[in-house]
Every structure is written in C-alpha cells, then in structure tokens.
C-alpha cells in the first residue's frame, strides 16, 4: 500500500497487481482497512502512534460459557 499527498490532494494505492514474475500476484479478493487521522502539530507532538495502535489492534471479545451450579468464585 502506498500513499502520497500533494497540497490538499491525497492518493492511496491499495494493490499494485504486477504480472511479472508472478502472473497470479494480488489476484482474488482482498480486504482493507484504512483511516485518515488529522492532527495538530507534528507527528511526534500528536497521539498518532496511540491511535494507530488502537486501530490496528482492535478489541476482540470472546464469549464465555458459565455453567449453572458452579460457585461465583469459579465464574
């Protein structure tokens, strides 16, 4: 994935799809997630790194089975 900016124009290329040396490169279905996060100041003055980490590491929930008859301390 490549991106570029020029003034107020942003460009984002998701796939390159070359045919050499692999004729099947980037073929098929793909899924992408991307975000634009405007911030004030420079990268190091902002919270971009924390926001990027949260975006790339989403909270995942796992269902939990609670068996009837077990004590509250075992749940």
Secondary structure as the mmCIF struct_conf table of DSSP 4:
data_model
#
loop_
_struct_conf.conf_type_id
_struct_conf.id
_struct_conf.beg_label_comp_id
_struct_conf.beg_label_asym_id
_struct_conf.beg_label_seq_id
_struct_conf.end_label_comp_id
_struct_conf.end_label_asym_id
_struct_conf.end_label_seq_id
STRN STRN1 UNK A 2 UNK A 6
TURN_TY1_P TURN_TY1_P1 UNK A 7 UNK A 8
STRN STRN2 UNK A 9 UNK A 13
BEND BEND1 UNK A 20 UNK A 21
TURN_TY1_P TURN_TY1_P2 UNK A 23 UNK A 26
BEND BEND2 UNK A 28 UNK A 28
BEND BEND3 UNK A 40 UNK A 41
TURN_TY1_P TURN_TY1_P3 UNK A 43 UNK A 45
BEND BEND4 UNK A 46 UNK A 47
HELX_RH_AL_P HELX_RH_AL_P1 UNK A 48 UNK A 56
BEND BEND5 UNK A 57 UNK A 57
TURN_TY1_P TURN_TY1_P4 UNK A 68 UNK A 69
BEND BEND6 UNK A 70 UNK A 70
HELX_RH_3T_P HELX_RH_3T_P1 UNK A 72 UNK A 74
#
